[in-house]
């Protein structure tokens, strides 16, 4: 007898969705491919259609029961390709992708993703893909791109939107709620334990200075679209690996070292001078249908000691990964409370969820990307990078969580790409200054960018 498909979204995915609705913003995965030739539009349309059959090809359908688990439903169809009518110079690709990302996606109402194409005045072209975090963490989206390029079906056979009677869903969700009630009660206890741990003062930490109403600095517009300063650079992969090996580290630890040095530059340190790295850890397994299969490791490191020697950071990373299992137990136990969280509580807990009291430096590393990822139209692109954007997030939102510094990295086409977003509390930083900080940090490790995008 066939097992009935469980189309309820994972609790972490529901938390991501509720966070978006409560805050009005969340990270969006924004990938860019550039070419020295026109893109193959027919091949790109096939990939766009194929995304319907990957884990990207689904949307959230709300439970009719307040506090119930939401469900996945299949997308009705692929969104149309956005083919820009007017070519632009190559040096405007980055600005175009920012505008494209601002056009919006929605994990409930759609479109779940957007793909845009821009012709360049030099005969080349650019492609951009935007997809919200609720529909997939970085590795989930990269897998979806790979599956779409290779024509692989991975998404379960979810029903279409509004294909089921609300009364039937209501009774099913009510029965599930009663069945899950013991876990919810245990989650209350676990949640109190986690809250106490988060609220406990740390002698080695330094609380962020968050103004009640920080006025925007001269570098930030007081009207129009606000964007966090960002730097996107590429470094030759062979040079990168040599720099890591010379210091007793790996490619991954060198990414963390760069993040730690940037943390010191932007004064995101504790009273003891240590930087706290917040590192997402994938827990995705074969056959996993979760959009967000993530845990998190916290690594505290002296940023002054990583320039010449990565062995200490390497050991600290291993220890943090070992500690993830114990940390995860407490957080997982509290997850059944997620569907019951009202929007006001989600908004109030944002700074705690972001670990703002520790002034963390986010550090995410995709590692070696599958070869198919850089072949969005069937052939290798000339360049590729990924960055995270967060449309709808404003200066006051960032001030409330103690500012932001996030380093994202991956390896593709013989390069290591680094995408860094940064904004101190109160602002006062622009793209050019951030690029100078990134270049100076790379120089500390004997590295220089082979490409800079702005």
C-alpha positions as CSV (number, residue, x, y, z in Angstrom):
1,X,0.0,0.0,0.0
2,X,1.4,3.4,-1.0
3,X,2.2,5.8,1.9
4,X,0.2,9.0,1.7
5,X,2.4,12.0,0.7
6,X,3.2,14.2,3.7
7,X,3.0,17.7,2.1
8,X,3.3,19.6,5.4
9,X,6.2,22.0,5.3
10,X,9.0,21.5,7.8
11,X,8.9,23.5,11.0
12,X,12.0,25.5,10.1
13,X,10.5,26.3,6.7
14,X,7.3,27.5,8.4
15,X,9.4,29.6,10.7
16,X,11.1,31.2,7.6
17,X,7.7,31.9,6.0
18,X,6.3,33.4,9.3
19,X,9.4,35.5,9.6
20,X,8.9,36.9,6.1
21,X,5.2,37.8,6.8
22,X,6.0,39.3,10.2
23,X,9.0,41.4,9.2
24,X,8.1,42.1,5.6
25,X,11.5,41.0,4.3
26,X,13.9,38.0,4.2
27,X,17.1,37.0,2.4
28,X,16.8,36.4,-1.4
29,X,19.3,34.2,-3.3
30,X,20.4,36.2,-6.3
31,X,22.7,34.5,-8.8
32,X,24.2,36.1,-11.8
33,X,25.7,34.6,-15.0
34,X,27.6,36.7,-17.5
35,X,28.5,35.8,-21.1
36,X,30.7,37.1,-23.9
37,X,28.0,35.9,-26.3
38,X,24.2,36.1,-26.5
39,X,22.4,33.7,-24.2
40,X,20.6,30.7,-25.7
41,X,17.0,31.8,-24.9
42,X,15.4,28.5,-25.9
43,X,17.7,26.5,-23.6
44,X,17.1,29.0,-20.8
45,X,13.3,28.7,-21.3
46,X,13.7,24.9,-20.9
47,X,15.6,25.3,-17.7
48,X,13.0,27.8,-16.4
49,X,10.3,25.3,-17.2
50,X,12.3,22.5,-15.6
51,X,12.5,24.4,-12.3
52,X,8.8,23.5,-11.8
53,X,9.9,19.9,-11.2
54,X,12.6,20.7,-8.7
55,X,12.3,21.7,-5.1
56,X,12.0,25.3,-6.3
57,X,8.7,24.4,-8.0
58,X,6.4,24.7,-5.1
59,X,4.6,27.4,-3.0
60,X,3.2,27.6,0.5
61,X,-0.5,27.0,1.1
62,X,-1.6,28.2,4.6
63,X,-3.4,25.9,7.0
64,X,-7.0,26.9,7.6
65,X,-6.4,26.1,11.3
66,X,-4.8,29.0,13.3
67,X,-1.5,27.6,14.5
68,X,-1.7,24.7,12.0
69,X,1.1,23.4,9.8
70,X,1.2,24.9,6.4
71,X,1.6,22.8,3.2
72,X,3.5,22.7,0.0
73,X,1.6,22.9,-3.3
74,X,2.9,22.7,-6.8
75,X,3.4,25.8,-8.9
76,X,0.8,26.3,-11.5
77,X,3.4,27.1,-14.2
78,X,6.8,28.6,-14.6
79,X,6.9,32.4,-14.5
80,X,7.7,34.1,-17.8
81,X,11.3,34.9,-18.5
82,X,12.0,38.7,-18.1
83,X,13.9,39.7,-21.3
84,X,14.9,43.3,-21.0
85,X,14.2,45.4,-24.1
86,X,17.2,47.8,-23.9
87,X,20.8,46.6,-23.8
88,X,23.2,48.0,-21.2
89,X,26.9,48.3,-20.9
90,X,28.7,45.5,-19.1
91,X,29.6,47.7,-16.2
92,X,25.9,48.1,-15.4
93,X,25.2,44.4,-14.9
94,X,25.5,44.6,-11.1
95,X,23.1,47.6,-10.9
96,X,20.6,45.8,-13.2
97,X,20.6,42.7,-11.0
98,X,19.9,44.9,-7.9
99,X,16.9,46.4,-9.7
100,X,15.8,42.9,-10.9
101,X,16.0,41.6,-7.3
102,X,13.8,44.4,-6.1
103,X,10.9,43.3,-8.5
104,X,10.0,40.8,-5.9
105,X,9.1,37.1,-5.4
106,X,6.6,35.5,-3.1
107,X,6.7,32.0,-1.7
108,X,2.9,31.9,-1.2
109,X,1.3,33.8,-4.0
110,X,4.2,33.6,-6.6
111,X,6.2,34.0,-8.6
112,X,8.4,31.7,-6.5
113,X,11.4,32.7,-8.7
114,X,12.3,35.1,-11.4
115,X,14.8,34.7,-14.2
116,X,15.9,37.8,-16.2
117,X,18.0,38.3,-19.3
118,X,19.9,41.4,-20.2
119,X,21.7,41.9,-23.5
120,X,25.0,43.8,-23.3
121,X,26.1,46.5,-25.6
122,X,29.4,44.7,-26.3
123,X,27.5,41.6,-27.7
124,X,27.5,39.7,-24.4
125,X,24.6,39.0,-22.1
126,X,23.7,38.5,-18.4
127,X,21.2,36.3,-16.6
128,X,19.9,36.7,-13.1
129,X,17.9,34.3,-10.9
130,X,16.1,35.4,-7.7
131,X,14.4,33.1,-5.2
132,X,13.4,33.7,-1.6
133,X,14.9,31.8,1.4
134,X,11.6,30.3,2.3
135,X,11.7,28.2,-0.9
136,X,15.3,27.1,-0.4
137,X,18.6,27.6,1.4
138,X,21.7,28.1,-0.8
139,X,22.4,24.4,-1.3
140,X,18.8,23.7,-2.0
141,X,18.7,26.3,-4.8
142,X,22.0,25.2,-6.3
143,X,20.6,21.7,-6.4
144,X,17.4,22.9,-8.0
145,X,19.5,24.7,-10.7
146,X,21.5,21.6,-11.3
147,X,18.4,19.5,-11.6
148,X,16.8,21.9,-14.0
149,X,19.8,22.1,-16.2
150,X,20.2,18.3,-16.3
151,X,16.4,17.7,-16.7
152,X,16.0,15.8,-13.4
153,X,12.7,15.6,-11.5
154,X,13.1,15.9,-7.7
155,X,9.9,17.6,-6.4
156,X,7.3,15.3,-4.9
157,X,3.9,15.2,-6.6
158,X,2.3,18.0,-4.6
159,X,-1.3,19.0,-5.4
160,X,-2.1,22.3,-7.1
161,X,-3.2,25.3,-5.1
162,X,-6.7,25.2,-3.8
163,X,-7.2,21.6,-5.1
164,X,-8.4,20.4,-1.7
165,X,-11.5,21.3,0.2
166,X,-10.8,23.6,3.2
167,X,-13.1,21.6,5.4
168,X,-11.0,18.5,4.8
169,X,-7.8,20.3,5.5
170,X,-9.2,21.8,8.6
171,X,-10.1,18.5,10.1
172,X,-6.8,16.9,9.1
173,X,-4.9,19.8,10.7
174,X,-7.0,19.7,13.9
175,X,-6.3,16.0,14.2
176,X,-2.6,16.6,13.6
177,X,-2.6,19.4,16.2
178,X,-4.1,17.1,18.9
179,X,-1.6,14.4,17.9
180,X,1.3,16.8,18.2
181,X,0.2,18.4,21.5
182,X,2.6,16.6,23.7
183,X,5.5,17.8,21.5
184,X,4.2,21.3,21.8
185,X,4.1,21.1,25.6
186,X,7.6,19.9,25.6
187,X,8.6,22.7,23.3
188,X,7.3,25.3,25.7
189,X,9.8,24.0,28.3
190,X,12.6,23.8,25.7
191,X,11.7,27.3,24.4
192,X,12.0,28.7,28.0
193,X,15.4,27.0,28.3
194,X,16.7,28.5,25.0
195,X,15.3,32.0,25.9
196,X,17.2,31.9,29.3
197,X,20.4,30.8,27.6
198,X,20.1,33.6,25.0
199,X,19.3,36.2,27.6
200,X,22.2,35.1,29.9
201,X,24.9,37.8,30.0
202,X,28.2,36.7,28.5
203,X,31.3,38.1,30.2
204,X,33.3,37.9,27.0
205,X,30.7,39.6,24.9
206,X,30.0,43.3,24.1
207,X,26.5,44.5,23.6
208,X,25.9,46.4,20.4
209,X,25.3,50.1,20.6
210,X,22.0,50.4,19.0
211,X,20.5,54.0,18.8
212,X,16.8,54.3,19.5
213,X,16.3,56.1,16.2
214,X,19.5,56.2,14.2
215,X,19.6,59.0,11.7
216,X,20.8,58.0,8.2
217,X,24.3,59.1,7.4
218,X,25.1,61.2,4.4
219,X,26.0,58.1,2.3
220,X,22.5,56.6,2.7
221,X,19.5,58.0,0.7
222,X,16.7,59.4,2.8
223,X,14.2,58.4,0.1
224,X,14.0,55.8,-2.7
225,X,15.3,52.3,-2.6
226,X,17.7,51.5,0.3
227,X,20.4,48.9,-0.4
228,X,23.0,47.5,2.0
229,X,26.6,48.2,0.8
230,X,27.9,45.1,-1.0
231,X,31.2,44.0,-2.6
232,X,31.5,41.1,-5.0
233,X,35.0,40.0,-5.9
234,X,36.6,36.9,-7.5
235,X,40.0,35.5,-6.5
236,X,42.0,33.0,-8.6
237,X,41.3,29.5,-7.1
238,X,44.9,28.3,-7.3
239,X,46.2,31.4,-5.5
240,X,43.5,31.1,-2.9
241,X,44.3,27.4,-2.2
242,X,48.0,28.2,-2.0
243,X,47.4,31.0,0.5
244,X,45.3,28.6,2.7
245,X,47.9,25.8,2.5
246,X,50.8,28.1,3.3
247,X,49.0,28.9,6.6
248,X,48.1,25.4,7.6
249,X,44.4,25.8,6.6
250,X,41.9,24.8,4.0
251,X,39.8,26.9,1.5
252,X,36.9,26.9,4.0
253,X,39.0,28.2,6.9
254,X,40.5,30.9,4.7
255,X,36.9,32.1,4.0
256,X,36.3,32.2,7.8
257,X,39.6,34.1,8.3
258,X,38.6,36.7,5.8
259,X,35.3,37.1,7.6
260,X,37.1,37.4,11.0
261,X,39.4,40.1,9.7
262,X,36.5,42.0,8.3
263,X,34.8,41.7,11.6
264,X,37.8,43.3,13.3
265,X,37.9,46.1,10.7
266,X,34.2,46.9,11.4
267,X,34.6,46.6,15.2
268,X,32.3,43.6,15.5
269,X,34.3,42.2,18.4
270,X,33.7,41.4,22.0
271,X,35.3,43.0,25.0
272,X,38.1,40.5,24.7
273,X,38.7,41.3,21.1
274,X,37.3,38.0,19.8
275,X,35.1,37.8,16.7
276,X,32.0,35.6,16.7
277,X,31.5,33.8,13.4
278,X,27.9,32.6,12.7
279,X,28.3,29.7,10.2
280,X,25.3,27.9,8.7
281,X,25.8,24.2,8.5
282,X,23.9,22.1,6.0
283,X,22.2,19.0,7.4
284,X,20.7,18.0,4.1
285,X,20.5,14.3,3.4
286,X,19.7,12.2,0.3
287,X,16.0,12.5,-0.5
288,X,15.6,15.6,1.7
289,X,12.6,17.7,0.7
290,X,13.1,20.5,3.2
291,X,13.6,24.0,1.8
292,X,15.9,24.9,4.7
293,X,17.9,22.0,6.0
294,X,20.3,24.1,8.2
295,X,21.9,24.1,11.5
296,X,24.4,26.7,12.8
297,X,27.8,26.7,14.4
298,X,29.3,29.5,16.4
299,X,33.0,30.0,16.3
300,X,34.8,32.6,18.5
301,X,38.3,33.5,17.1
302,X,41.0,36.0,17.7
303,X,41.0,37.9,14.4
304,X,44.6,39.1,14.9
305,X,46.0,35.6,14.8
306,X,44.6,34.3,11.6
307,X,46.6,36.2,9.0
308,X,49.8,34.1,9.4
309,X,48.4,30.9,10.9
310,X,45.0,29.2,10.2
311,X,45.6,26.1,12.4
312,X,43.9,27.6,15.4
313,X,40.8,28.6,13.4
314,X,40.8,25.2,11.8
315,X,40.7,23.5,15.3
316,X,38.1,25.9,16.6
317,X,35.9,25.2,13.5
318,X,36.1,21.4,14.2
319,X,35.2,21.9,17.8
320,X,32.3,24.1,16.9
321,X,30.9,21.5,14.5
322,X,31.2,18.8,17.2
323,X,29.2,21.1,19.5
324,X,26.4,21.6,16.9
325,X,24.7,18.3,17.8
326,X,24.2,19.4,21.5
327,X,23.1,22.9,20.5
328,X,20.7,21.5,17.9
329,X,18.9,19.3,20.5
330,X,17.7,22.3,22.4
331,X,16.7,24.3,19.3
332,X,15.0,21.3,17.6
333,X,13.0,20.6,20.8
334,X,11.5,24.2,20.6
335,X,10.6,24.0,16.9
336,X,7.0,22.6,17.5
337,X,6.1,26.1,18.9
338,X,6.8,27.7,15.5
339,X,3.3,27.6,14.0
340,X,1.9,29.1,17.2
341,X,4.2,32.2,17.1
342,X,2.2,35.4,16.6
343,X,3.7,38.0,14.3
344,X,4.4,40.4,17.3
345,X,6.5,37.8,19.0
346,X,8.4,37.1,15.8
347,X,9.2,40.7,15.4
348,X,10.4,41.1,19.0
349,X,12.6,38.0,18.8
350,X,14.4,39.1,15.6
351,X,17.5,40.4,17.4
352,X,17.7,37.3,19.6
353,X,17.4,35.0,16.5
354,X,20.1,37.0,14.8
355,X,22.4,36.7,17.8
356,X,22.7,40.5,17.8
357,X,24.1,40.7,21.3
358,X,27.3,39.0,20.1
359,X,27.7,41.2,17.0
360,X,28.1,38.1,14.8
361,X,29.8,38.0,11.5
362,X,27.8,35.7,9.1
363,X,30.0,33.4,7.1
364,X,28.4,31.0,4.5
365,X,30.4,28.8,2.1
366,X,29.0,26.8,-0.7
367,X,32.3,25.1,-1.6
368,X,32.7,23.7,-5.1
369,X,29.6,24.3,-7.2
370,X,28.3,21.6,-9.4
371,X,29.4,22.1,-13.0
372,X,25.8,22.4,-14.2
373,X,25.2,25.5,-12.1
374,X,27.4,27.7,-14.3
375,X,25.7,26.3,-17.5
376,X,22.3,27.9,-17.1
377,X,21.8,27.8,-20.9
378,X,23.7,24.6,-21.5
379,X,27.2,26.0,-21.9
380,X,29.7,27.5,-19.4
381,X,29.2,31.2,-18.6
382,X,32.1,33.5,-18.5
383,X,31.6,34.5,-14.9
384,X,29.2,33.5,-12.1
385,X,28.6,34.7,-8.6
386,X,25.9,34.6,-5.9
387,X,24.9,37.3,-3.4
388,X,22.1,37.7,-0.9
389,X,19.8,40.6,-1.0
390,X,16.9,41.6,1.3
391,X,14.3,43.8,-0.4
392,X,12.2,45.7,2.0
393,X,14.8,45.8,4.8
394,X,15.6,49.3,5.9
395,X,18.2,51.1,8.0
396,X,16.1,51.0,11.1
397,X,15.7,47.2,10.7
398,X,19.5,46.8,10.6
399,X,20.1,49.2,13.5
400,X,17.7,47.1,15.6
401,X,19.8,44.0,15.1
402,X,23.1,45.7,15.7
403,X,24.1,46.2,12.0
404,X,25.2,43.6,9.6
405,X,28.3,41.9,8.2
406,X,27.9,38.8,6.1
407,X,30.4,36.9,3.9
408,X,29.2,34.4,1.3
409,X,31.6,32.3,-0.8
410,X,31.7,29.6,-3.4
411,X,34.1,28.1,-6.0
412,X,33.3,28.1,-9.7
413,X,35.0,28.6,-13.1
414,X,38.5,28.6,-11.6
415,X,37.7,31.3,-9.1
416,X,36.6,31.8,-5.5
417,X,33.8,34.3,-5.4
418,X,33.2,36.4,-2.3
419,X,30.1,38.5,-1.8
420,X,30.2,40.7,1.3
421,X,27.3,42.8,2.6
422,X,28.1,45.2,5.5
423,X,26.4,48.1,7.3
424,X,27.5,49.4,10.7
425,X,24.8,50.7,13.1
426,X,23.9,54.2,11.8
427,X,25.3,53.7,8.4
428,X,28.3,55.7,7.1
429,X,29.6,53.1,4.7
430,X,29.2,52.9,0.9
431,X,30.1,50.3,-1.8
432,X,33.4,51.9,-2.7
433,X,34.7,52.0,0.9
434,X,33.6,48.4,1.4
435,X,35.5,47.3,-1.7
436,X,38.6,49.1,-0.3
437,X,38.2,47.2,3.0
438,X,37.8,43.9,1.2
439,X,40.8,44.5,-1.1
440,X,43.0,45.5,2.0
441,X,41.8,42.3,3.8
442,X,42.7,40.1,0.9
443,X,46.1,41.8,0.6
444,X,46.8,40.7,4.2
445,X,46.8,37.2,2.9
446,X,48.8,38.0,-0.2
447,X,45.7,37.9,-2.5
448,X,44.2,40.3,-4.9
449,X,40.9,40.2,-6.9
450,X,40.9,38.9,-10.4
451,X,37.5,40.6,-10.9
452,X,35.5,43.1,-9.1
453,X,31.8,43.7,-9.7
454,X,30.0,46.9,-8.6
